């Protein structure tokens, strides 16, 4: 009894053909040469680099305004998006030549792509997995208060008055021009900020002799807010932000016991850097593949050539920044899978 076999092959070979050896630029005549597929994992990473400049009055901000600003210049990088896309390319270390005679194989199963490589029409690749990370933020109450952070207390002072002295000390007042200290400048700026807030509140509530209406009121409030923000940066400092986009490729290696790869690194100074740049903190890719079970086989007798192919290993891929999981997805990885063969002609033995 003859049986009809259907080969369900979940593979694709998409790559440019290369020569079979270094001495020739062409493949053997009368043969079809193809490569087995392998998977490259591409990461498109976006990060925001913040460069912070501390304000000159930062150490007096808590005293005069009741806020706690950052007290030193620093640069930091925060990931905002990672896009992971698997691509299939030719494994040039696994190339085969097949002599296909007319009528020995159904062209709907085994055919050539426009680049002269083996391809299967049901294959689908390059599905993207995108994760976005929200920017961390903290509460900012620097522009909320309208009263001074200082208060006054009554104190009783004592001095010694020696009446039996032979000399009387006479006080002489002398005016001198001296430079204001940094704290005095900070105090004046803080009082200016509070005064701007009071003026803005008075305009909004109508508690002012001047009359504002329509666009005039909006323009006055906007100008007061601009001046306040300008003075406030002397205490809170300011930041400059730069968005950086980089692309990194990871090619998993078959036969490697530890499937951990450094995908890229993050440097507070240089932003996103390649995996071999030791100035940054590593972002690791961890791959866990499923185990293959041996299928039940029938006794067959093959004639002629064999076509080799790969069944991909469906793997769980994780991207980690230290202990923090950034991204996780399941993708097929061919080089970690199993290699098998398809006979061009098959006779079933009963």
Secondary structure as UniProt FT lines:
FT   TURN            22..23
FT   TURN            29..30
FT   STRAND          32..53
FT   TURN            56..57
FT   HELIX           58..60
FT   HELIX           61..64
FT   STRAND          74..98
FT   TURN            102..103
FT   TURN            107..109
FT   STRAND          111..112
FT   TURN            114..115
FT   STRAND          118..119
FT   TURN            121..122
FT   STRAND          128..132
FT   TURN            142..144
FT   TURN            163..164
FT   HELIX           182..205
FT   HELIX           215..236
FT   STRAND          238..251
FT   TURN            254..255
FT   STRAND          260..267
FT   TURN            268..270
FT   STRAND          271..273
FT   TURN            275..276
FT   TURN            278..279
FT   STRAND          281..289
FT   STRAND          300..321
FT   TURN            322..323
FT   STRAND          324..348
//
